[in-house]
Amino acid sequence: MKHLMIICVLVGALAGCGSGENHSIATSEFQRSCTADSDCVAVFEGTLGCCGGNCPNGAVNQVGYPDYEAALAKRTPICSPAPPCAAVTNIACRAGAICASGTCVFAPLGADAAGAN
């Protein structure tokens, strides 16, 4: 599966996505302040590829989530022809987000949020 993802990224890069386009996303671009774990949403940050389906590895505040989704939609490259992409299951991407010291942060599934606020 890992090899298929590498192939997906390489094919996407070779497919001619515009070099002047921004195909990455960072949580620092969006609101991350919080007062409770329920304020936070787990999201992906990093380089976006044609295959999509990136597992969460960052977090933003729910207030900033619509802006995150809009930026994600705008920045995800559309490659033609579409490369073969591996299916990513929700089980493989199970993660969450917590509020730690007033900032939304990524929390792997099962992380104990007690005392993190």
N, C-alpha and C positions, 0 to 999 in steps of 0.2 A: 504494500500500500504506500509505503514511504517513497519507493521508486516512482510510482505513478504520480505522486504529488510533485516530485522533482521534475518529471517530464512535463507535467501541466504547467509549471512555472516557466520552464525553458521554452515550451511551445508558445506560451503567452508572450514571452519577451520577443520571440522571433516573429510573431504574427504582425508586428508593426504597430503596436500601440504608440501613440504620439509621444515623442520624447519630451515635449514641453508640458505634458499633462502630469498632474499630481496623482499618483496611484498609491498613496499611503495615507494613513490616518493615525492620529495620536490623541490619547485621552486628554492631554494637556490643552488641547484646542477647545475643550468643552467644560461646562460647569462640573466641578467635582466636589464642591463643599457639601457637607451634610451634618445632620444632627442625630440621625438614627440609621440603622442598617436598611430600613425600608425605603430610605431616600435613594439608595444605590442600585444600579443595574450593571451586570457584567457585560462587557463588550470586547470586541477584537481591536487590537491596535497593531499596526505594522504595515507591511507592503501588501497591497491588495492584488490578487491575481484573477485570471479569467474564470477559474473554477469556483471561486467563492467558498462558502462553507467553512470559514475560518473559525476555530474554537476561541472562545473568550480568553483573554489574558490581561484585561484591564477593566476599569470601572468608571462610570460617569454618574452624575446625579440624574434622577428621573426627569427633572426640569430640563436638562440639557440633552436628553435622549432623542427628542425629535430632530434637533439640529445634527446630532450624530448620525441618525438614520439618513437624513437628507445628504449629508456630506458623503456617507458611505455609498449611497446610490449614485451620486454624481462622479465619484472617484473610481468606482470599480470598473476596470477595463472591460470592453466588449471586444472579444477577439473573433476574427473571422478568417478561416474556419475555426469553429469552436474546438478546443483541444479535448482529448479524452480525459474526463475527470473522475476521480474516485468518489464514491458515495461516502459522505460523512454522516454518521448517525448521531442522534442527540445524546446517546449514552456515552459516546466517545468525547463529547464536549460538555459534560456536566460540570458546571462551575457556578460560583455565586460572587456576590460583592458585599462588602461590609463597610461600615463607617468607622474609621480608625483615626482618632485625633482630629476629627472634623473634616476628613477627606475620604471620599469613596475610593476603596482599593479592591483589587481582585482577591478573591478567596477561593481556593480549590474546594471542591465539594467536601463537606464534612468539617470545614474549618470552624473552630469554636469562636463565635463572636462575643462571648461573655467577657465583659471588661474591656472590650476594644473601643467602646465609645468614650 
